[in-house]
Amino acid sequence: MRRSLAMEKRGLKREEIEGWLLTNGGEKSDKYRIEGPGWRVVFLEERTKLLGPMHFPVVKLRIEAEEDLFENFLRRFRMHFLRGGA
């Protein structure tokens, strides 16, 4: 059984997320999908959010993983892209 979670990451470019996924055993299966052992990430949307005079990248994605891998994969993903505010 697989679990999935859709999320929106702000302030990160798709290339940053792809780089981490590829470094962690993933391979591009098509333009919008990277698959690794027991997991898959699908890129749903990319856009730029305007906040005052600044532009921020926004990436919507869906993480799918086998039940026994899901929590650990999600924790590692979130910790890697954790950002502190100023």
N, C-alpha and C positions, 0 to 999 in steps of 0.2 A: 504494500500500500504506500502511496506517495502522499506527502503533504505539500502544500504550497502557500505562499504568502506574496501578495502584491504590495509594493512599496514605492515611495517617491523619494529620491535622493536629491537634495538641493545643494548647490555649491560644488558638485562633483561632475566632471566631464565623463562621458561614456568611455572614453579611452582609458581613464584611470581605473574604472571598474573592470573593463575588459582585461587590462594588464594584470590586475590581481587575480582574476579568474583563470587566465592562461598560465600564470605562474603557479597556481595551485591545482594543476592537473587538468585544466579544461582545454577543449579544442573547439574552434568555431565549426558549427555544423551548417550554418547558413548566416545570412547577413544580420539576423536578429537573435540568434541563439548560440549559446556556448554550453557545451555539455562536458561533464566530468564524471568520474566514477561514482555513480549513485545520485548525481545531482544535475540540474539543468537551470540555466538562467535565461529568461526571454526578455529582451528589451522591447517595451511596449510603446514608448513615446520619448522623444527628446525635444526640448524647447528651451527658450531663454526667458527668464522672469525678470522684469524690469522693476527695480526697487530704487526710487529716486533716480539719480543719474547712473546707477550701477546696473549691470547686467549679470545675472547669475544663471549658470546652467542648471537645468532640471531634467532628471532622468527617471522615468517610470519603468519599473521592471517587475518581473515575477520570478521568485525563487521556488523551485520544485526540488524535492529530495526524497529519498527513501525514508520511511518513518524512523529507522534507527540512526540515520545520519543527520536528520533535519535540524535538531536543536544545536548540535555541535557546529554544523556548517553555518547556520544563521548567527550564532554567537561569534565565530571567527570573522565572518563578514562584517558584522556590526562593529566589532572592536577595531578592525583594521581601518574602517572609515569614520570612526568616532572623531568629531571635531569639537574643540572647546570654543566658546564665545569670548569676545573681548570685552 
